[in-house]
């Protein structure tokens, strides 16, 4: 993958996770976490991880190790989100598709330093 498309991918993921991380950490998605039976601390933890990961995606343009760590962090976070939707909430698979796609995109970005 050429650097330009890798950078664009990182920027899109970085902006997306900054927006969703901020939304989560401010409690705007608290009802979802409550629906899963998770304590309120998970709002803060998940939002914090997404914000840190988003910053790492952008910093990864200049520091490749950051995109590796951020891609693994965000991919793991989205994998857990998909599993929570499917196993704990027993939602239909279609509800987990966005988390699965973000998981794959995040794990893919983790490989950019090696391309």
Secondary structure in CASP SS format (residue, H / E / C, confidence):
PFRMAT SS
TARGET T0000
AUTHOR 0000-0000-0000
METHOD secondary structure of the structure
MODEL  1
X C 1.00
X C 1.00
X H 1.00
X H 1.00
X H 1.00
X H 1.00
X H 1.00
X H 1.00
X H 1.00
X H 1.00
X H 1.00
X H 1.00
X H 1.00
X H 1.00
X H 1.00
X H 1.00
X H 1.00
X H 1.00
X H 1.00
X H 1.00
X H 1.00
X H 1.00
X H 1.00
X H 1.00
X H 1.00
X C 1.00
X C 1.00
X C 1.00
X C 1.00
X H 1.00
X H 1.00
X H 1.00
X H 1.00
X H 1.00
X H 1.00
X C 1.00
X C 1.00
X C 1.00
X C 1.00
X C 1.00
X H 1.00
X H 1.00
X H 1.00
X H 1.00
X H 1.00
X H 1.00
X H 1.00
X H 1.00
X H 1.00
X H 1.00
X H 1.00
X H 1.00
X H 1.00
X H 1.00
X H 1.00
X H 1.00
X H 1.00
X H 1.00
X H 1.00
X C 1.00
X C 1.00
X C 1.00
X C 1.00
X H 1.00
X H 1.00
X H 1.00
X H 1.00
X H 1.00
X H 1.00
X H 1.00
X H 1.00
X H 1.00
X H 1.00
X H 1.00
X H 1.00
X H 1.00
X H 1.00
X H 1.00
X H 1.00
X H 1.00
X H 1.00
X H 1.00
X H 1.00
X H 1.00
X H 1.00
X H 1.00
X H 1.00
X H 1.00
X C 1.00
X C 1.00
X C 1.00
X C 1.00
X H 1.00
X H 1.00
X H 1.00
X H 1.00
X H 1.00
X H 1.00
X H 1.00
X H 1.00
X H 1.00
X H 1.00
X H 1.00
X H 1.00
X H 1.00
X H 1.00
X H 1.00
X H 1.00
X H 1.00
X H 1.00
X C 1.00
X H 1.00
X H 1.00
X H 1.00
X C 1.00
END
